[in-house]
Amino acid sequence: MHPFLTTYDINIKELGKESVQRLLDLLKNPQTKAQKITVPFRLIERESVSMG
């Protein structure tokens, strides 16, 4: 594909780990409130964001 597209490199392993932990917490305690989690990522800028 041209131009090469900008993308994110997401830590899938960490995302899965956090998701499973939240699910287990919810199963143990259905009254658990929603929580916002942040998983590290890296923006990979390619030709689709170049200025010329």
DSSP file (Angstrom, degrees, kcal/mol; ACC not computed):
  #  RESIDUE AA STRUCTURE BP1 BP2  ACC     N-H-->O    O-->H-N    N-H-->O    O-->H-N    TCO  KAPPA ALPHA  PHI   PSI    X-CA   Y-CA   Z-CA
    1    1 A M              0   0    0      0, 0.0     4,-0.1     0, 0.0     0, 0.0   0.000 360.0 360.0 360.0 137.2    0.0    0.0    0.0
    2    2 A H        +     0   0    0      2,-0.1     2,-0.2     1,-0.1     3,-0.0  -0.999 360.0  35.0-133.4 131.0    1.3    3.4   -0.9
    3    3 A P  S    S-     0   0    0      0, 0.0     2,-0.2     0, 0.0    -1,-0.1   0.546  99.9-117.4 -73.2 158.8    1.8    5.7    0.9
    4    4 A F        -     0   0    0     -2,-0.2    44,-1.9     1,-0.1     2,-0.2  -0.463  36.4-121.0 -64.4 132.8    2.8    3.6    3.9
    5    5 A L        -     0   0    0     42,-0.2     2,-0.2    -2,-0.2    42,-0.1  -0.504  12.8-117.6 -85.7 143.3    0.2    4.2    6.6
    6    6 A T        +     0   0    0     -2,-0.2     2,-0.3    40,-0.2    39,-0.2  -0.487  45.6 170.5 -68.7 144.7    0.8    5.6   10.1
    7    7 A T  E     -A   44   0A   0     37,-2.0    37,-3.1    -2,-0.2     2,-0.4  -0.889  32.0-108.7-148.6 175.2   -0.2    3.0   12.7
    8    8 A Y  E     -A   43   0A   0     -2,-0.3     2,-0.7    35,-0.2    35,-0.2  -0.920  14.5-146.3-111.9 140.9    0.0    2.2   16.4
    9    9 A D  E     -A   42   0A   0     33,-3.0    33,-1.6    -2,-0.4     2,-0.4  -0.922  27.5-168.7-102.9 104.8    2.1   -0.5   18.0
   10   10 A I  E     -A   41   0A   0     -2,-0.7     2,-1.8    31,-0.2    31,-0.2  -0.789  29.3-120.7-101.4 137.3   -0.1   -1.7   20.9
   11   11 A N     >  -     0   0    0     29,-1.5     4,-2.3    -2,-0.4     5,-0.2  -0.573  35.0-179.3 -75.0  86.7    1.2   -4.0   23.6
   12   12 A I  H  > S+     0   0    0     -2,-1.8     4,-2.7     1,-0.2     5,-0.2   0.850  76.4  55.7 -60.6 -38.2   -1.3   -6.8   22.9
   13   13 A K  H  > S+     0   0    0      2,-0.2     4,-2.3     1,-0.2    -1,-0.2   0.933 110.7  44.1 -62.0 -45.7    0.0   -9.0   25.7
   14   14 A E  H  > S+     0   0    0      2,-0.2     4,-2.6     1,-0.2     5,-0.2   0.893 112.6  52.6 -66.2 -40.1   -0.5   -6.2   28.3
   15   15 A L  H  X S+     0   0    0     -4,-2.3     4,-2.3     2,-0.2    -2,-0.2   0.921 111.4  46.5 -61.2 -44.9   -3.9   -5.4   26.9
   16   16 A G  H  X S+     0   0    0     -4,-2.7     4,-2.5     2,-0.2     5,-0.2   0.909 111.7  51.3 -62.9 -43.5   -5.0   -9.0   27.2
   17   17 A K  H  X S+     0   0    0     -4,-2.3     4,-2.2     1,-0.2    -2,-0.2   0.933 112.7  44.8 -60.4 -48.1   -3.6   -9.3   30.7
   18   18 A E  H  X S+     0   0    0     -4,-2.6     4,-2.2     2,-0.2    -1,-0.2   0.889 112.6  52.2 -64.7 -39.7   -5.4   -6.2   31.9
   19   19 A S  H  X S+     0   0    0     -4,-2.3     4,-2.2    -5,-0.2    -2,-0.2   0.923 110.6  46.6 -63.6 -45.4   -8.7   -7.3   30.2
   20   20 A V  H  X S+     0   0    0     -4,-2.5     4,-2.7     2,-0.2     5,-0.2   0.902 111.1  52.6 -64.6 -41.0   -8.6  -10.7   31.8
   21   21 A Q  H  X S+     0   0    0     -4,-2.2     4,-2.3    -5,-0.2    -1,-0.2   0.917 110.1  47.8 -61.4 -42.8   -7.9   -9.2   35.2
   22   22 A R  H  X S+     0   0    0     -4,-2.2     4,-2.2     2,-0.2    -1,-0.2   0.898 111.7  50.7 -64.9 -39.7  -10.8   -6.8   34.9
   23   23 A L  H  X S+     0   0    0     -4,-2.2     4,-2.3     2,-0.2    -2,-0.2   0.921 110.6  48.4 -63.5 -44.4  -13.1   -9.7   33.8
   24   24 A L  H  X S+     0   0    0     -4,-2.7     4,-2.1     1,-0.2    -2,-0.2   0.903 110.6  51.6 -62.9 -41.2  -12.0  -11.8   36.8
   25   25 A D  H  X S+     0   0    0     -4,-2.3     4,-2.1     1,-0.2    -1,-0.2   0.910 110.7  48.8 -59.8 -42.3  -12.6   -8.9   39.1
   26   26 A L  H  < S+     0   0    0     -4,-2.2    -2,-0.2     1,-0.2     6,-0.2   0.877 109.9  50.9 -67.0 -38.7  -16.1   -8.5   37.7
   27   27 A L  H  < S+     0   0    0     -4,-2.3    -1,-0.2     1,-0.2    -2,-0.2   0.876 112.9  46.2 -66.6 -36.9  -16.9  -12.2   38.0
   28   28 A K  H  < S+     0   0    0     -4,-2.1    -2,-0.2     1,-0.3    -1,-0.2   0.860 131.4  19.2 -71.5 -36.0  -15.8  -12.1   41.7
   29   29 A N    ><  -     0   0    0     -4,-2.1     3,-2.4    -5,-0.2    -1,-0.3  -0.797  63.1-171.1-140.6  93.0  -17.8   -8.9   42.4
   30   30 A P  T 3  S+     0   0    0      0, 0.0    -1,-0.1     0, 0.0    -4,-0.1   0.663  86.3  66.9 -60.2 -15.2  -20.5   -8.0   39.9
   31   31 A Q  T 3  S+     0   0    0      2,-0.0    -5,-0.1    -5,-0.0     2,-0.0   0.472  71.7 128.1 -83.8  -1.2  -20.9   -4.6   41.7
   32   32 A T    <   -     0   0    0     -3,-2.4     2,-0.2    -6,-0.2     3,-0.1  -0.314  58.1-129.8 -57.5 131.6  -17.4   -3.6   40.5
   33   33 A K        -     0   0    0      1,-0.1    -1,-0.1    -2,-0.0    -2,-0.0  -0.488  30.5 -88.7 -83.0 155.2  -17.6   -0.3   38.7
   34   34 A A        -     0   0    0     -2,-0.2     2,-0.4     1,-0.0    -1,-0.1  -0.308  45.2-158.4 -60.3 143.7  -16.0    0.3   35.3
   35   35 A Q        -     0   0    0     -3,-0.1     2,-0.5     2,-0.0    -1,-0.0  -0.964  14.5-129.0-127.2 144.6  -12.4    1.4   35.4
   36   36 A K        -     0   0    0     -2,-0.4     2,-0.3     2,-0.0    -2,-0.0  -0.803  28.8-169.1 -89.6 130.1  -10.3    3.2   32.8
   37   37 A I        -     0   0    0     -2,-0.5     2,-0.5     2,-0.0   -18,-0.0  -0.897  10.8-149.4-118.6 151.8   -7.1    1.4   32.0
   38   38 A T        -     0   0    0     -2,-0.3    -2,-0.0     2,-0.0     0, 0.0  -0.983   9.3-168.4-122.6 127.9   -4.1    2.7   30.0
   39   39 A V        -     0   0    0     -2,-0.5   -27,-0.0   -21,-0.0    -2,-0.0  -0.951  31.2-107.2-115.4 133.0   -1.9    0.3   28.0
   40   40 A P        +     0   0    0      0, 0.0   -29,-1.5     0, 0.0     2,-0.3  -0.233  45.1 170.5 -58.3 143.7    1.4    1.6   26.6
   41   41 A F  E     -A   10   0A   0    -31,-0.2     2,-0.4   -30,-0.0   -31,-0.2  -0.944  24.9-138.1-146.7 168.5    1.6    2.1   22.9
   42   42 A R  E     -A    9   0A   0    -33,-1.6   -33,-3.0    -2,-0.3     2,-0.5  -0.998  14.8-135.5-134.2 130.3    3.9    3.6   20.3
   43   43 A L  E     -A    8   0A   0     -2,-0.4     2,-0.7   -35,-0.2   -35,-0.2  -0.735  15.3-158.8 -83.8 126.7    2.9    5.8   17.3
   44   44 A I  E     -A    7   0A   0    -37,-3.1   -37,-2.0    -2,-0.5     2,-0.4  -0.893   9.0-156.1-109.8 102.7    4.7    4.7   14.2
   45   45 A E        +     0   0    0     -2,-0.7     2,-0.2   -39,-0.2   -39,-0.1  -0.649  21.7 165.7 -83.3 128.5    4.6    7.7   11.7
   46   46 A R    >   -     0   0    0     -2,-0.4     3,-1.8   -42,-0.1     4,-0.2  -0.443  55.5 -60.0-124.5-160.9    5.0    6.7    8.1
   47   47 A E  G >  S+     0   0    0      1,-0.3     3,-1.4     2,-0.2   -42,-0.2   0.709 117.9  75.3 -62.2 -22.5    4.5    8.4    4.7
   48   48 A S  G 3  S+     0   0    0    -44,-1.9    -1,-0.3     1,-0.3   -43,-0.1   0.630 102.3  41.1 -69.3 -10.5    0.8    9.1    5.3
   49   49 A V  G <  S+     0   0    0     -3,-1.8    -1,-0.3     2,-0.0    -2,-0.2   0.304  86.9 121.3-114.9   7.5    1.7   11.9    7.7
   50   50 A S    <   -     0   0    0     -3,-1.4    -4,-0.0    -4,-0.2    -3,-0.0  -0.370  62.2-133.9 -72.7 152.9    4.5   13.5    5.8
   51   51 A M              0   0    0      1,-0.1    -1,-0.1    -2,-0.1    -3,-0.1   0.101 360.0 360.0 -94.3  21.8    4.3   17.1    4.7
   52   52 A G              0   0    0      0, 0.0    -1,-0.1     0, 0.0    -2,-0.0   0.434 360.0 360.0 156.6 360.0    5.4   16.7    1.2
